[in-house]
Amino acid sequence: MKLDYIDLYLVHWPVSVNANGVDTAISYLETWKGMEEAVKLGLAKSIGVSNFNEKQIQEVHNKAVIKPVVNQFEINPTLTQHQLVNLCKQLSVLPVAYTPLGLISEARPEFAGIDVIKTDPKLGGIATKYGKTRAQIALRYLIQRGIPVIPKSFTKSRIEENLNVFDFHLTDEEIDIVDNYNLNHRCVPGKGFEKYEYYPY
């Protein structure tokens, strides 16, 4: 990458796979030692994880000399993840949301039939009240839960829309309405890793 150091370096998944896609079953605790070494060598300022479940993040935190600063995982109105979010906060690990729109996203047509959140009038009413889109309500919901968000878009107008979520504030009742869309549904289940040691879900 031609950089002297990286600000934040993450273990992407707790599983370990070689170049041929074969499970090497290397413990994520062993991997974490290598991450700590990267900090000691000055190659990374901060280190963290992604897609680690409660047991895994607790284990890393307990065994770590240098604690993880981030756990990046899927969090959205249809996968609210309160238990894992709360544990991360207790451990002073910042929960960061990827796929923050969940089933609201137009990029998720494969989940037609369970994506009630796209048309439900209660969410539509909240969006209308603030002059926002359903996606903006979802992002604001996460931000008010103290969760940084990483929305993915290649469209300039949508990127601008994703940034325009700081001029309104959802009420507690509205937060509860968004919370009630939870289906514990993963848009990114990582099924390719399902048979591997340390698969988190």
N, C-alpha and C positions, 0 to 999 in steps of 0.2 A: 504493500500500500504506500510505500515511500513516506512513511510517517515516523517520527521519533517515538511517539506513544499514542495510545488510544484513550480517550476520556472514559469510556465505559465499554467493558468487554463482557459478553454474556455467554454462558453455556446454553446453547439453543434448546436442547432436549436432554433429559436425564439418561436417555439410552445412548449406547455407543455402537457405531456401525462402521465397518471398514469400507474401502473404496468399491468393493463388490456388493455392498448392501448386506453383508453378513454380520449378525449380532456378535460383537466381541465381548459383551457382558462385563465391560470395565465399570467398576463402581463409580458413581458420580462423586463419591467422597474422594476417590483417588484423583479424579479429574479436577476436583476443587483444589487439591494440593498444587497442581500445575497452574491453576489460575492465580493462586497466591504467589507462586514463583514469578509469574508475569508482572505482578505489582512490585515485588522485591527487586526485579531487574529494571524497573522503570518503564516497562513496555505498556502498562495500563495504569491509569490513575485510580479507577474504580472497577470493581468486578461484581457480577450478579448472575442470575439464572433466568431461564425462561421455561415455561411449561412444567414447573415442579409442583407436585401436589403438597398437601399439608405435611404428611409424614416426611417427605423428601426435603422440604425447605426447613423443617424443624431439625432434621438430622444434620444438614449442612451447617445451620446456624450453631448447633450444639458443638460440632467438631471443629469449626473453622477457627483459625488464628485471625484471619482477616474476614470479617463478616460480609455476606452478600448485601449489597445496597439496594438491589432491585430484584423483583420476580415479575417477569413480563408474561402475562397469560391472557386467555380470552375472557373478557368481561363485557357484558352488554345487557340491555333490558330483558333479553330472553335467556341469558345465562348470568345471573346476578352475582354468584360466587361469594356471598356474604361471609361464609365461614372462612374461606381461604384469605379473603381480603382482610378480615379482622385479625387473623393469625399473623399475617405479614406485618400489619401495623403494630401489633404487640411486640414483634421481634425487631421493630425499627427497619423493616425491609419495605421499600416502596412498591406497592402493587401498581403495575403499569398495564393498561388495557390495550390489547390488540383486538382486531375485529370488533370495534366498539359499537358498531351499528347493529350487529347481529342480524336478525331476520328483517330488519327495516331496509337493509341494503338492497338496491336493485341488482347487485351483482350476485344475488343468491336465489335465482329462479328455481333451483333444484329442490327448494324446500316449500314449494307451493302446496297449500293445504294446511300448513301449520303456522303460516305467517300472518295470523290474525292482526298482529300489531301494525301491519301496513294499512289496514282499513278501519280499525276500531275507532268509533266516533269519539271516545273519551280522549284518546291521544290527539286526534284531529282537533278537538276543541281546545286543548292546551296549546297546540301549535298555532292555531288561529288567534288565540288570546294574545300571544306575544309577537305575532307576525313572523313566525319562524316555520321551518320545515320539521317533520317528524325526526329527521336525522339530527337536526340541531337540538331538539329536545333531548334526544338520547345522549348526545355529547355533554350537554349541560347537566343532565342527571348524574353522569359519572364524575364530572368535575366537582359537583357539589358533594359527592361522596369522598372527595379528596383523592381521586384517582386520575393521574395523567393519562391522556388518550393518544393513540397513534392511529388516526383514520387514514386509510389508503385511498388515494384517488389520483388519476392521471389528467383529470379535467380541471382547467383553471377555475371555472365558475364554482365547481364543487369544493376545490381547495379553499377558495375565498369564503364560501359558505361555512365550511368546517371551522374557520377561524372566527367567524362572527357569532360567538356564543357567550360573550362576556358583558353584554348590555342588558341582561335580564336575570331574574332569580326565581327559580321554582319554589313554590310553597311546600311545606311538609306534606300536605294532602296530595299535591301533584307528584311529589317524589314517591309516595305510597302507590299512586295509580301506576306509575312507570314500573315500580317494583313488582306489581302484580301481573306483569306480562311474562314473568320468569317461567320458563319451561324446562330448565336445566338441559337445554339443547345446545350441543356444540356444533358450531359451523366448521370448526377445525379440529376434528377428533384424532388426527394423526393415526388413522387406521393402519397405515403402512408399518407402524412400529408395534402393532398390537401384540404380536407374539414374542416381542423382544423382552429380555430382562430389563427391569426398571421402567417399563411403560407406565406412565403416570395415571392413566384413566381407567 
